[in-house]
Amino acid sequence: MSSPRAGSLPSSGQGVGDAAAVRGEDRWFRRRLPRELDSFRSHYELQRPPRGPEVRAAVIHMAVSMFEMADPCWALIDRTNGRIGDHVAELRLVPGRGVCAAKTGGPLHWSVWGGPAVLQAAVSGYVDR
């Protein structure tokens, strides 16, 4: 994407990436569960056990995944047969609301930390296939 998503902080050295507060408004995408607020809670907050990279870095267990484009969300929904949700929300995250992000995972994947209500309030609409 052309605009920077987060500021730069020293790396943790654990393969987590640099985490920083969101510093410019940008579009992000997240798949949705039927219970909307739970869509913006981490596996840790939902009391689910860590898996994959969450085992190696607790900070990832405490984040929610978001993507730079909607397509990876739809692919994830298809791979799980809709079990994790059947909508893709577009969010507009802006500075000053306590939201932080780090580039983690695949090329379009970001780990995002923020209060569930703050993230839910950032939903600007839904994306069709």
PyMOL commands that set and color helices and strands:
alter all, ss='L'
color gray80, all
select helices_A, chain A and resi 37-40+53-56+58-61+71-79+116-121
alter helices_A, ss='H'
color red, helices_A
select strands_A, chain A and resi 19-21+26-32+64-67+87-93+100-103+109-113+123-126
alter strands_A, ss='S'
color yellow, strands_A
deselect
rebuild
show_as cartoon
